[in-house]
Amino acid sequence: MFMKKDLKNITITNPDKLIFKNPNITKLDIANYYAKVGPYMLPYIKNRIVSVIRCPEGVNGDKFFKKHLETNNKGIGTIYLENDHGNKEDYYYIKTINGLLSEVQMNSYEFHIWGSTIKKLEKPDIMVFDLDPDEKLALASVREGVKDLKKILDMLNLNSYLKTSGGKGYHVVVPIKKEMNWQEFRKTAKDIAILMETKWPDKYTSNIRLKKRKKKIFIDWVRNTRSSTSVAPYSIRLRKKCSISMPIKWSELDKVTPDAVTIEVALKRIKRKDPWEGFFK
């Protein structure tokens, strides 16, 4: 792909390290990807607490979540939150593309974000529903679920946006302007999932327990909880295929599979009209 080792003043060490195989994707390829999509990704990730997934030895090696700060890059900010034991722990957030790339240099390739910004930490503004199907369900059922969820959101006069999960489902994302605390926000998301379950009890469940999901789709509302995260738009997923969690148009639902968008496809897509244009308006 690209062959630039210094990006936004970040030097990528071990640039030829192979992170994915078939197709072969190096650490430098990933850094160049984030450099290119950074301007599109930043509005959704900027100033939101992040958790990242690191895989220093590539996608087939060990992976681990990271939510505490390790570097002092100027593009990274720190915030201290009290844990359940009354002790303060450091969390961090990305401020610039430079900060994003500094995380890639630290072998962070998958990015997850809070539903609120650090400026209004207790007032979440991005609600996410993940449609998680039972393994035996066909893709057609998942797409039907996405359409049914959109019907509910339309009925509630809530604008919603669609993205691929990079896995086996889709994410429906709702920007929220009304100020709610996390308890109200979580209850609203749960009520929407219960409404779907009540309207179509044979197809959907709001219950997180695996045994309740047989032949059904779990409408995952739980991520709309304080300190929970969801994968950021444009983020790479650390799966075998190196798929992208990519914003798409509603009209593309029946055309784009959940794991169809690769780095190469994503870089072509950002040249088109933004399917999430006006998201924060």
FILOKE-735232 format. One line per 5 residues: number of its first residue (from 1); their letters; for each residue y, x, z of C-alpha. Coordinates in nm, 4 decimals. Layout:
! residues N
NUM = a = Y X Z | ... $
END
This chain:
! residues 281
1 = mfmkk = 0.0000 0.0000 0.0000 | 0.3207 0.1727 0.1174 | 0.3426 0.5393 0.2061 | 0.6364 0.5638 0.4452 | 0.5610 0.7260 0.7803 $
6 = dlkni = 0.9068 0.6857 0.9372 | 1.0162 0.3229 0.9690 | 1.3385 0.2151 1.1382 | 1.3443 0.5517 1.3232 | 0.9877 0.4984 1.4461 $
11 = titnp = 0.7409 0.7696 1.3525 | 0.3900 0.6383 1.2954 | 0.1366 0.8871 1.4263 | -0.2167 0.8917 1.2867 | -0.0925 0.6908 0.9854 $
16 = dklif = -0.4252 0.7190 0.8005 | -0.6294 0.5794 1.0900 | -0.8483 0.3027 0.9479 | -0.7939 -0.0199 1.1425 | -0.9741 -0.2640 0.9101 $
21 = knpni = -1.2557 -0.2083 0.6633 | -1.3261 -0.4058 0.3471 | -1.0508 -0.4041 0.2515 | -0.9415 -0.0744 0.4033 | -0.6181 -0.1153 0.5986 $
26 = tkldi = -0.4619 0.1751 0.7851 | -0.2224 0.1904 1.0763 | 0.0546 0.2813 0.8312 | -0.0271 -0.0216 0.6155 | 0.0149 -0.2422 0.9224 $
31 = anyya = 0.3421 -0.0747 1.0193 | 0.4769 -0.1266 0.6689 | 0.3687 -0.4888 0.6791 | 0.5637 -0.5544 0.9994 | 0.8631 -0.3645 0.8621 $
36 = kvgpy = 0.8650 -0.6016 0.5633 | 0.8072 -0.9303 0.7506 | 1.0159 -0.8270 1.0513 | 1.3328 -1.0123 0.9404 | 1.1300 -1.3333 0.8980 $
41 = mlpyi = 0.9242 -1.2892 1.2147 | 1.2031 -1.1795 1.4485 | 1.3692 -1.5232 1.4972 | 1.0442 -1.6520 1.6496 | 0.9518 -1.3480 1.8584 $
46 = knriv = 1.2908 -1.2097 1.9603 | 1.3748 -1.2330 2.3313 | 1.0472 -1.4068 2.4172 | 0.8010 -1.2524 2.6594 | 0.5123 -1.1111 2.4578 $
51 = svirc = 0.1489 -1.0346 2.5152 | -0.0051 -0.8088 2.2549 | -0.3574 -0.7191 2.1544 | -0.4206 -0.3504 2.1082 | -0.7135 -0.1870 1.9334 $
56 = pegvn = -0.6661 0.1915 1.9332 | -0.9985 0.2545 1.7586 | -0.9718 -0.0180 1.4955 | -1.0823 -0.3792 1.4784 | -1.4469 -0.2923 1.5452 $
61 = gdkff = -1.3588 -0.0952 1.8582 | -1.2424 -0.2070 2.2016 | -0.9538 -0.4552 2.2140 | -0.7398 -0.5467 2.5126 | -0.4437 -0.7682 2.6008 $
66 = kkhle = -0.1282 -0.5931 2.7102 | 0.1583 -0.7757 2.8814 | 0.3250 -0.5029 3.0880 | 0.5683 -0.2435 2.9569 | 0.4626 0.1111 2.8719 $
71 = tnnkg = 0.7464 0.2462 2.6575 | 1.1240 0.2780 2.6956 | 1.2205 0.2051 2.3363 | 1.5704 0.0587 2.2996 | 1.4284 -0.2272 2.0962 $
76 = igtiy = 1.2235 -0.3432 2.3956 | 1.3536 -0.5291 2.7013 | 1.2054 -0.5744 3.0487 | 1.2013 -0.8769 3.2752 | 1.0545 -0.9019 3.6250 $
81 = lendh = 0.8686 -1.2143 3.7357 | 0.7152 -1.3036 4.0679 | 0.3372 -1.3469 4.0679 | 0.1283 -1.5850 4.2800 | 0.1248 -1.3319 4.5642 $
86 = gnked = 0.5021 -1.3009 4.5783 | 0.5091 -0.9581 4.4148 | 0.7281 -0.8832 4.1151 | 0.5604 -0.7716 3.7927 | 0.7238 -0.6353 3.4804 $
91 = yyyik = 0.6908 -0.8193 3.1510 | 0.8573 -0.7288 2.8277 | 1.0104 -0.8721 2.5160 | 1.1063 -0.7496 2.1707 | 1.4730 -0.7353 2.0773 $
96 = tingl = 1.4724 -0.5736 1.7319 | 1.2474 -0.4794 1.4417 | 1.2622 -0.1285 1.5851 | 1.1029 -0.2649 1.9020 | 0.8371 -0.4457 1.7007 $
101 = lsevq = 0.7450 -0.1283 1.5160 | 0.7384 0.0749 1.8346 | 0.4632 -0.1592 1.9540 | 0.2707 -0.1032 1.6314 | 0.3003 0.2699 1.6954 $
106 = mnsye = 0.1330 0.2003 2.0335 | -0.1574 0.0325 1.8445 | -0.0378 -0.3244 1.9128 | -0.1213 -0.5291 1.6050 | -0.1428 -0.8919 1.7211 $
111 = fhiwg = 0.1551 -1.0592 1.8931 | 0.1586 -1.3646 2.1202 | 0.4736 -1.5266 2.2569 | 0.5951 -1.7554 2.5345 | 0.7330 -2.0976 2.4466 $
116 = stikk = 1.0714 -2.0120 2.5999 | 1.3295 -1.7360 2.5621 | 1.4252 -1.4988 2.8417 | 1.7723 -1.6574 2.8548 | 1.6230 -1.9981 2.9316 $
121 = lekpd = 1.2890 -1.8963 3.0751 | 1.2323 -2.2271 3.2552 | 1.3414 -2.4423 2.9577 | 1.0718 -2.4109 2.6861 | 1.1737 -2.4874 2.3297 $
126 = imvfd = 0.8644 -2.4266 2.1128 | 0.5638 -2.6572 2.1539 | 0.2383 -2.5551 1.9873 | -0.0775 -2.7538 1.9176 | -0.3886 -2.5653 1.8125 $
131 = ldpde = -0.6567 -2.7755 1.6456 | -0.9801 -2.6140 1.7585 | -1.2847 -2.7726 1.5898 | -1.6459 -2.7798 1.7006 | -1.8301 -2.5153 1.5005 $
136 = klala = -2.0291 -2.7785 1.3107 | -1.7233 -2.9609 1.1772 | -1.6164 -2.9132 0.8166 | -1.2711 -2.7907 0.7189 | -1.1954 -3.1350 0.5767 $
141 = svreg = -1.2180 -3.2774 0.9304 | -0.9742 -3.0169 1.0613 | -0.7265 -3.0987 0.7863 | -0.7614 -3.4680 0.8648 | -0.6849 -3.3834 1.2272 $
146 = vkdlk = -0.3683 -3.2000 1.1304 | -0.2548 -3.5018 0.9274 | -0.3313 -3.7397 1.2155 | -0.1344 -3.5231 1.4560 | 0.1603 -3.5195 1.2168 $
151 = kildm = 0.1482 -3.9012 1.2054 | 0.1800 -3.9098 1.5843 | 0.4656 -3.6593 1.5863 | 0.6458 -3.8452 1.3056 | 0.6088 -4.1672 1.5035 $
156 = lnlns = 0.7754 -3.9916 1.7980 | 1.0556 -3.8634 1.5712 | 0.9531 -3.5026 1.6309 | 0.9956 -3.2531 1.3477 | 0.6831 -3.0425 1.3092 $
161 = ylkts = 0.5906 -2.7295 1.1177 | 0.2568 -2.5965 0.9999 | 0.1005 -2.2519 1.0020 | -0.2417 -2.1045 0.9511 | -0.4081 -1.9785 1.2665 $
166 = ggkgy = -0.5686 -1.6838 1.0937 | -0.8938 -1.8130 1.2407 | -1.0756 -2.1425 1.1956 | -0.7951 -2.3929 1.2496 | -0.4260 -2.4662 1.2038 $
171 = hvvvp = -0.1290 -2.4619 1.4387 | 0.1261 -2.7419 1.4435 | 0.4547 -2.6208 1.5905 | 0.7354 -2.8408 1.7241 | 1.0849 -2.7100 1.8068 $
176 = ikkem = 1.2202 -2.8925 2.1140 | 1.5958 -2.9272 2.1667 | 1.5835 -3.1573 2.4697 | 1.5867 -2.9468 2.7829 | 1.2740 -2.9934 2.9920 $
181 = nwqef = 1.1208 -2.7871 3.2669 | 0.7705 -2.6478 3.2193 | 0.6055 -2.9319 3.4098 | 0.7699 -3.1964 3.1884 | 0.7012 -2.9909 2.8767 $
186 = rktak = 0.3325 -2.9520 2.9599 | 0.2965 -3.3225 3.0398 | 0.4614 -3.4187 2.7099 | 0.2177 -3.2003 2.5147 | -0.0773 -3.3376 2.7085 $
191 = diail = 0.0365 -3.6967 2.6553 | 0.0514 -3.6369 2.2786 | -0.3038 -3.4988 2.2818 | -0.4238 -3.7938 2.4934 | -0.2543 -4.0341 2.2533 $
196 = metkw = -0.4550 -3.8821 1.9676 | -0.7730 -3.8996 2.1733 | -0.7060 -4.2647 2.2607 | -0.6272 -4.3636 1.9034 | -0.9237 -4.1796 1.7497 $
201 = pdkyt = -1.1770 -4.1277 2.0335 | -1.4616 -4.0351 1.7989 | -1.2674 -3.7517 1.6382 | -1.0516 -3.5821 1.9015 | -1.0538 -3.4707 2.2615 $
206 = snirl = -0.7850 -3.3449 2.4971 | -1.0505 -3.2093 2.7352 | -1.0711 -2.8314 2.7462 | -1.4393 -2.8276 2.8445 | -1.6671 -2.7069 2.5654 $
211 = kkrkk = -1.9312 -2.9746 2.6163 | -1.6671 -3.2408 2.5476 | -1.5978 -3.0962 2.2025 | -1.9292 -3.1740 2.0329 | -1.8554 -3.3071 1.6839 $
216 = kifid = -1.4880 -3.3308 1.7795 | -1.1649 -3.1364 1.7499 | -1.0017 -3.0144 2.0692 | -0.6266 -3.0744 2.0501 | -0.5254 -2.7691 2.2477 $
221 = wvrnt = -0.2128 -2.8620 2.4407 | -0.2801 -2.6213 2.7296 | -0.0894 -2.3320 2.5736 | 0.2294 -2.5310 2.6475 | 0.2147 -2.4060 3.0040 $
226 = rssts = 0.4397 -2.1524 3.1727 | 0.3071 -1.7988 3.1139 | 0.0648 -1.9170 2.8445 | 0.1177 -1.7791 2.4960 | 0.0458 -1.8618 2.1344 $
231 = vapys = 0.0142 -1.6284 1.8383 | 0.3505 -1.5583 1.6766 | 0.4280 -1.6653 1.3187 | 0.3574 -1.3811 1.0734 | 0.1368 -1.1972 1.3224 $
236 = irlrk = -0.1781 -1.0225 1.2071 | -0.4984 -1.1521 1.3669 | -0.7455 -0.8913 1.4812 | -1.0395 -1.0487 1.3061 | -1.2688 -0.8813 1.0547 $
241 = kcsis = -1.0593 -1.0042 0.7628 | -0.7104 -0.9082 0.8863 | -0.5766 -1.2582 0.8270 | -0.2220 -1.3678 0.9087 | -0.0930 -1.6598 1.1143 $
246 = mpikw = 0.1370 -1.7701 0.8340 | 0.3957 -2.0489 0.8076 | 0.3086 -2.2777 0.5168 | 0.4458 -2.6003 0.3697 | 0.2914 -2.9319 0.4686 $
251 = seldk = 0.2071 -2.9879 0.1032 | -0.0131 -2.6771 0.1154 | -0.2443 -2.8011 0.3898 | -0.5237 -2.8964 0.1482 | -0.4806 -2.5773 -0.0539 $
256 = vtpda = -0.4613 -2.2962 0.2032 | -0.7550 -2.2313 0.4357 | -0.6845 -2.1179 0.7954 | -0.7794 -1.7558 0.7250 | -0.6695 -1.7333 0.3611 $
261 = vtiev = -0.3437 -1.5431 0.4061 | -0.3856 -1.1651 0.3982 | -0.1216 -0.8933 0.4242 | -0.0895 -0.8815 0.0465 | -0.0555 -1.2604 0.0200 $
266 = alkri = 0.1943 -1.2762 0.3067 | 0.4201 -1.0173 0.1444 | 0.4269 -1.2276 -0.1723 | 0.4946 -1.5446 0.0249 | 0.8057 -1.4145 0.1993 $
271 = krkdp = 0.9705 -1.3892 -0.1407 | 0.9466 -1.7678 -0.1776 | 1.1594 -2.0316 -0.0094 | 1.0989 -2.0299 0.3658 | 0.8700 -2.3257 0.4553 $
276 = wegff = 1.0163 -2.3242 0.8075 | 1.3793 -2.3184 0.6966 | 1.6014 -2.4864 0.9554 | 1.3406 -2.4571 1.2318 | 1.5942 -2.3940 1.5082 $
281 = k = 1.8459 -2.6476 1.3749 $
END
